[in-house]
Amino acid sequence: MKLLLVGFGNVGRALVELLAQNRRGLQIVGLFTRTRGSLYCEQGLDSEALSALQPGEPLSNHPRLSAFATGRSVAEILAEASVEVLVDASPTILPDAGPALGWCRQALERGIHVVLANKAPLIADAASLHASAAKSGARLLFEATVMAGTPVIQLARHGLRAEQVSEVQGILNGTSNYILSRMDEGRRFEDALAEAQELGYAETDPSADIDGWDIAVKLVILSQVLFDRPIALYQVARQSLRELSSADIQNAHAQQRRWKYVGSLDESGARVAPMALPQTHPLSQVAGAQNAITLQGKTLGSVTLQGPGAGGKETALGILNDLLELQGMA
Ligand SMILES: NC(=O)c1ccc[n+]([C@@H]2O[C@H](COP(=O)([O-])OP(=O)(O)OC[C@H]3O[C@@H](n4cnc5c(N)ncnc54)[C@H](OP(=O)(O)O)[C@@H]3O)[C@@H](O)[C@H]2O)c1
């Protein structure tokens, strides 16, 4: 299958490295970045040579450059070339998704499958993307957008297809969970946040992680998949983690409880809030940068899935799973 890959950062690079180890019949024919140029070759790019490029190095340093077209845009290649899948590993730009929404629309309208790590197109206009996919017969897959390669979307779509899920609670942001785990060990909020920033978990502006935006985005995506119920980002009620004090943490300990930053979905809506969970609750045991989700089903009762929720190679694995699903259909 011929792939166009947009984004060669943590996730895009990791995908190229996975394909360099084992191509699995997948061939990257186009690669696009914002500042480091683009490469296109109908016969395919060399994944091993691409993964030998250093992070930040211009793509024009690729050997045998004369065999490739450079400087073409994503839209031009989508319009002209025989590409089968657009993989979007460009940044999540909210609320309008930036140029990614246009690429995704164009691809799906032309019958080209779309695989997303970028969450923004699903927030900006999931309805029209799904409609375009249904019309052209292309698929829109996005396993990597929630819990990276930990297969929560597969679980919802396939494993629990026959189950009636009534409620979902999740630890869906590893950075905030890391901060809470450190607070649990006695750190103050500000120190735990600074530590997460030093480790590269949290951005300089940590609002997406600690004010609940990132979790809210994931609830919007899950609501569609689990309940077939579209909700907008502004409909997710959010309470910031900044409101939690060290005294709150100590009080919870005294009551055999542990604070977690939980995203919840049920019939009444979607919420992000710190919750003092009993230490017997499966989510209270999830420590550090891990993610987990508990789904309440009518027949099975509580089902919990835990695993990494971020990381270049973990997220690339989610993309690869979607690509293999597409390949299985071909
Ligand atoms: N990292 C994770 O753990 C994780 C987990 C789940 C989902 N995601 C999602 O996956 C996506 C990629 O994450 P990342 O960590 O790989 O980001 P990143 O390291 O910042 O890389 C982003 C890449 O996209 C390129 N890019 C930016 N704007 C572009 C444009 N207009 N046209 C073409 N390319 C463009 C950048 O180009 P330059 O190289 O020129 O800057 C860079 O190569 C994001 O949407 C993120 O939310 C990430």
The ligand as an ORCA input file, in Angstrom:
! r2SCAN-3c Opt
* xyz 0 1
  N       3.949     12.157     20.711
  C       2.978     11.447     21.284
  O       3.176     10.771     22.296
  C       1.590     11.442     20.683
  C       0.617     10.554     21.173
  C      -0.657     10.528     20.552
  C      -0.935     11.418     19.514
  N       0.048     12.291     19.112
  C      -0.266     13.227     18.030
  O       0.572     12.905     16.921
  C       0.893     14.090     16.199
  C       2.413     14.176     16.018
  O       3.035     14.258     17.297
  P       4.607     14.409     17.418
  O       4.932     14.253     18.854
  O       5.285     13.560     16.404
  O       4.805     15.957     16.993
  P       6.156     16.688     16.563
  O       7.341     15.943     17.075
  O       5.959     18.119     16.915
  O       6.194     16.541     14.957
  C       5.279     17.195     14.133
  C       5.721     17.034     12.694
  O       4.725     17.621     11.866
  C       5.364     18.502     10.927
  N       4.433     19.568     10.551
  C       3.961     20.592     11.296
  N       3.141     21.366     10.567
  C       3.126     20.847      9.315
  C       2.537     21.240      8.104
  N       1.761     22.323      8.024
  N       2.757     20.478      6.987
  C       3.557     19.382      7.042
  N       4.152     18.958      8.188
  C       3.947     19.692      9.295
  C       6.565     19.031     11.673
  O       7.491     19.573     10.745
  P       8.952     20.101     11.188
  O       9.771     18.846     11.350
  O       9.396     20.948     10.092
  O       8.745     20.829     12.490
  C       7.046     17.758     12.368
  O       7.821     16.978     11.487
  C       0.291     15.263     16.997
  O      -0.931     15.626     16.428
  C       0.068     14.670     18.381
  O      -1.016     15.272     19.083
  C       1.289     12.312     19.648
*
